[in-house]
Amino acid sequence: MTATSALTTRPVERWTPPDLDLAGVLEKLQGWQPFDGSAFLDDVETLLEGVPAEDQVEDFAERLRGYSMLLVDIARAHGPQDPATSRLIAQARVVRSEEVPDGFWQAVGLLRRMALALDALHEHLVATRCMKEAV
């Protein structure tokens, strides 16, 4: 192919679109869940002010892990982190990676540690204007 202008004629390569996994992109977009601040605060309040039912422990753990991934992604999307943000992200990742213990009270303890770490990260992200306050 040859490109032509009033000044010159020179050969150029034909443009080809980038090799994208569009099906994978579509799948990720369809599976995306926005951060639900109200549900997050309800879960944190339930865990810090009460005791969940024994059959809800795994559900709470799964939801908290989801909140953790979303909050960390939000924090990372806002560019280089200050030391406080980096510390809170590290704390969120550590508690997210822990397995839920078999004992009920040990599991409740883990859920409460997760809730505290995520609540601190959430409050920091609001204070640094990385996200709006959930109501």
C-alpha positions in Angstrom: 0.0 0.0 0.0 1.2 3.5 -0.7 0.3 6.6 1.2 0.1 9.8 -0.8 0.1 13.4 0.3 0.8 16.6 -1.5 4.4 16.5 -0.3 5.5 12.9 -0.6 4.6 9.4 -1.6 6.0 6.6 0.6 5.1 2.9 1.3 3.4 2.2 4.6 2.2 -1.0 6.2 -1.5 -1.7 6.1 -3.1 -1.3 9.6 -4.3 -4.4 11.2 -6.4 -4.4 14.4 -4.7 -5.6 17.6 -5.2 -9.2 18.5 -7.8 -8.9 21.3 -9.7 -11.6 23.0 -13.0 -9.9 22.5 -14.9 -12.8 23.8 -12.9 -12.7 27.0 -13.4 -8.9 27.3 -17.2 -9.4 26.8 -17.3 -12.2 29.4 -15.5 -9.9 32.0 -17.9 -7.0 31.2 -20.9 -9.2 31.6 -19.6 -10.6 34.9 -18.7 -7.2 36.3 -20.5 -6.2 39.5 -20.3 -2.6 40.7 -19.4 -1.9 44.3 -22.6 -1.8 46.4 -21.7 0.5 49.3 -25.0 -0.1 51.1 -24.6 -3.9 51.1 -20.9 -3.5 52.1 -21.8 -1.3 55.1 -24.7 -3.7 56.1 -22.4 -6.7 56.1 -19.7 -4.8 58.0 -22.3 -3.6 60.6 -23.7 -7.2 61.0 -20.3 -8.6 61.6 -19.0 -5.9 64.0 -22.2 -5.5 66.0 -23.6 -9.0 66.0 -22.9 -12.6 65.3 -23.9 -14.2 62.0 -25.8 -17.4 61.9 -23.5 -20.5 61.5 -24.9 -21.3 58.1 -24.1 -17.7 56.8 -20.3 -17.8 57.6 -19.2 -19.0 54.2 -21.6 -16.5 52.4 -20.1 -13.6 54.5 -16.6 -14.8 53.7 -17.3 -14.9 50.0 -18.9 -11.5 49.9 -16.1 -9.9 52.0 -13.5 -11.4 49.6 -15.5 -9.8 46.7 -15.6 -6.5 48.4 -11.8 -6.8 49.1 -11.0 -7.3 45.4 -13.2 -4.4 44.4 -11.8 -2.0 47.0 -8.2 -3.0 46.1 -8.9 -2.5 42.4 -10.4 0.9 43.1 -7.3 1.9 45.2 -4.9 0.6 42.5 -6.8 2.4 39.7 -6.0 5.8 41.3 -2.3 5.6 40.5 0.6 5.3 42.9 -0.3 4.6 46.4 0.8 6.5 49.5 2.2 4.4 52.4 -1.2 4.4 54.2 -3.0 3.1 51.1 -0.3 0.4 50.5 -0.5 -0.8 54.1 -4.3 -1.0 54.0 -4.2 -2.9 50.7 -1.7 -5.3 52.1 -3.9 -5.9 55.2 -7.0 -6.5 53.0 -5.0 -9.0 50.9 -3.7 -10.9 53.9 -7.1 -11.4 55.5 -8.7 -12.2 52.1 -6.2 -15.0 51.6 -6.9 -16.7 54.9 -9.0 -19.9 54.9 -12.2 -19.9 57.0 -11.5 -21.9 60.1 -13.7 -24.9 60.9 -14.6 -23.7 64.4 -17.5 -21.3 64.4 -16.0 -18.7 66.8 -12.7 -18.8 64.9 -14.5 -18.2 61.7 -16.4 -15.3 63.2 -13.1 -13.9 64.4 -11.7 -14.1 60.8 -14.9 -12.4 59.4 -14.5 -9.6 61.9 -10.9 -9.1 61.0 -11.8 -9.0 57.4 -14.6 -6.5 58.1 -12.3 -4.2 60.1 -9.6 -4.3 57.4 -12.0 -3.6 54.6 -13.8 -0.9 56.6 -10.5 0.9 57.2 -9.6 0.7 53.5 -13.0 1.9 52.5 -12.9 4.9 54.9 -9.4 5.7 53.6 -10.5 5.6 50.0 -13.4 8.0 50.8 -11.0 10.3 52.7 -8.6 10.4 49.8 -11.4 10.9 47.3 -10.8 7.7 45.5 -14.5 7.0 45.9 -17.7 8.5 47.2 -18.9 7.7 50.6 -21.4 4.8 50.7 -24.7 5.6 52.4 
